[in-house]
Amino acid sequence: MIPMIFGIGGPRSMQGLRALLQTAWTHFERLLSALDRVVAALVAPITPLSRAIGG
């Protein structure tokens, strides 16, 4: 038996940790992708106007 140093559970409590971290990472990547698309959509209409005025 492994002694509980911190008193927050044993190895069995970590069984679902990998799946939880994978799910969190997947959702984080999707969030970044969505934010990237939003920023690109907001910036895209401005770019042709600024080139036409400046050049």
Secondary structure, DSSP 8 states (H G I E B T S, - for coil): ----SSSS--GGGGTTHHHHHHHHHHHHHHHHHHHHHHHHHHHTTHHHHHHHHH-
